[in-house]
Amino acid sequence: YFLFNSACRKYEGSNLNALNSSILSGIEQINFLDKKNTFYQEREALEVLASGKLDGVERFFRIITIQKNNCIYDYVLISINLKNTEADTPMLRTFLERIVIK
């Protein structure tokens, strides 16, 4: 599954870690497998790979959070196992390289 979320409000006091963590609220037993700062379209981004339980079922999440001006953009890949997450990640990255964030 692929989810996209955007919101435009005053986020000056928020950093990428805090914004990214809010996406995982409601997920139980979160285990961070990888977390790194990166760039997409010349914007700083935070990319996280995590696992956790959603309604008692284990899922894997690749989350990329980008902040631009007063807007945040979250791109989330949700998979049933790590193998599928890794296999689908190149498509998510290609998508992010092709879209234009205004």
N, C-alpha and C positions, 0 to 999 in steps of 0.2 A: 504494500500500500504506500501511496505517496500523498502527503498532506502539505498544503501550503497555507500559511497564515501571515497576514500583515495587519499592522495597526499603526495609525499615525496619531500620536499624542505627544505630550512633552515627556521625553525620556532622558533629559539631560543628566539626571542623577543616577541613571542606571548604567551598569557596564554589561558587556557581552555575557559574562559568566552569570550574572543575576537574571538577565533576560532569557538565556538558554535554560537555566534551571527551572524557570517558571513553566516551560513546556513539559517538563517531567513531573510536575506536581500531579499527584494521583496515581503515579506508578509506584508500586511497592517493590522492596528489595532491589533498589537500583545498584547496579555494579558498573562503574565507568571502566571501559576497556581501553579507550583512547580519548585524548582531549588535546586539541592543538589550535593555535591561532593560525589563520591563513588569510588569503585575500581572494575576493571575487570581484571583478569589474572595478578594480582599484579601490575597493572598500575592505576594511578589516572585517574579518569574520571569525566566528568560533565554530569549530567542527568537533562534534562529540559522537563517540560510538559508545553505546551503553546497552545493558540488558536489564530487564526488570519484569515484574509480573503485572499484567493488566487483567483484572477480574480473575486472578489466580492462575493465569496462563502466561508462561514465559514468552517474551517477545524481545526482539533486538531492534535498536533504534539508531539510525544515523541522522543527526540533527545538525543543520547548518543555520546559524543565526547571523544576520547581517543588519547593521544599523546604518541608516542614512538620514541625515537631518533629523527630523522629529518622527521618523518611521522606523519600525523594526520589521524584518522579514524572516520568517522561520520556514525552513524546508525540512521535512521529516520523511524519512524512509523507514517503514515498519516492516519487519520480516519475522517469519516463524523460527528462523535459525540463523546462525552467524554466516554459514556458507551462502545463503541467499542474499544476506545483507551485503557481503563482499562482492558477490556477482552483480548485484544491481547498482552498487555505488558508482561505477563509471557512467552509467546513464544519468544519474542524479547530477554528477559533476558536469557532464556535457550540457545538460539542461541549464544549469546555472551559468555556464559560459556563454550561452546563446541568448538568454533573456536580457532585457534592458531594464534596470532598476532606475526609475526616475524620481 
